[in-house]
Amino acid sequence: QVQLVESGGGLVQTGGSLRLSCAASGSTFSIRVMGWHRQVPGKQRELVANIISGGSTNYADSVKGRFTISRDNAKNTVYLQMNSLKPEDTAVYYCLMVNTRGSIYWGQGTQVTVSS
């Protein structure tokens, strides 16, 4: 089992920045994928970004050039640096980790609100 604890959400004005963190504990030795998804009420949860154990990254088109995902394997932590935030980035952000067996673990979610 893997437990995920997120931090860093909050309220920011348009154009501002936030940094999300997600720390894993438990059976972390086999984590392969770390990532972030987001969800707004009434819509499906969508991929924001993920990073594979080798370091390759994927981003949603809507955040490319503004968001940067990174991971610290020694700390079992994934980060999401969000710059140039827009009101449409407002959502609950969920941390995601996937191990080599394909088991998926989710964080509890952290609210990000961007005011116009």
N, C-alpha and C positions, 0 to 999 in steps of 0.2 A: 504494500500500500504506500501511496505517496500523498502527503498533505501539502497543500499550497496556501500560502498566506500572501495576500496582495496588499500593497500600500501605494500611496501617492496620488490618488484621485483628489478632485476638488473642483472649485469654481475658479474660472479664469476668464479674462476678457478676450475678445477676438484678437488674434495676432500674438497671444501669449503662449507660454510653454508650460508643460508639465512633464514629470518623469514618473512613470509607473515602475514598480518593482514587484517581483513575485519570487518568494523564496520557497524552496521545496525541502521537505524533510521526510524521513522514512526510507523506503527502498529506492533511493535515488541513483544507484549505480548503473541502472539500465535505461536511463532517460535518453531518448534519441531526439525527440522534437520538443522544442519549447515555443510557445507562441501566445498571441493575443487575439481574441475575438471581441466583438462588441455587439450590443443589442439595444434597440430602442423599442418601446412598447408597441405592440401590434406588428412588429416585423421579425423576420428570422434573424438568428444570430449569424453574423458574418465575420469572415476572416479579416483581420487587420494586417497581421504580419506573423511569420514564423521563421525559426532558425533551426537548422539541422545540426547534429552534433559535429559535422565536419566544417561548419561555419557558413554554409550557403543559406541565403535568405530569400524570402518571398514577401511581397507587399501587395496589398490591394491597390488598384490604380488610383483610388481616391486619396491615398496617403503618401504615395511615392514622392520623394523629394522633401517631405515635411517630417515624416516619422522615421526613426531609426531603432531597430531592434538589436539587442546585443545580449550576450550571456556570459556569465562567469561560472565556469564549470566547477571551480574549486569551492565556490559558495553555493552551488546549485541554485543560482538565481538568474532570472531573465529580466531584462529591462526594456522599457519602451520610452524613448525620448520623443516627445511630441512637440513640435515647433509650429509656428504659424497656424495656430488652432483656429478653426472655423465653427460657427454655431452648428453646422451639420455634423461635427464630430461629437456632439453631445450624445452620450450613451452610457450604459453600464459596460465596463470593460472587464472581460474575464480572461484570466490566465489559463493556459492549456499546456499540459505536458503529456507526451506519449512515450511509452517505453518500447523496448525492442520486441516485446510480445504483442504490441498493438493495444495495450490497455491505455485508456484515456482518463486523465484526471483533470478536474476543473477547480479553479479557485472560486471563492464565494462572490466575486464581483466587486468592482469599485466604481463609484459614480464619477463621471467626468462631465462637467457642465461648462459650456462656453457661451458667455453672454455677448449679445450683439451691441 
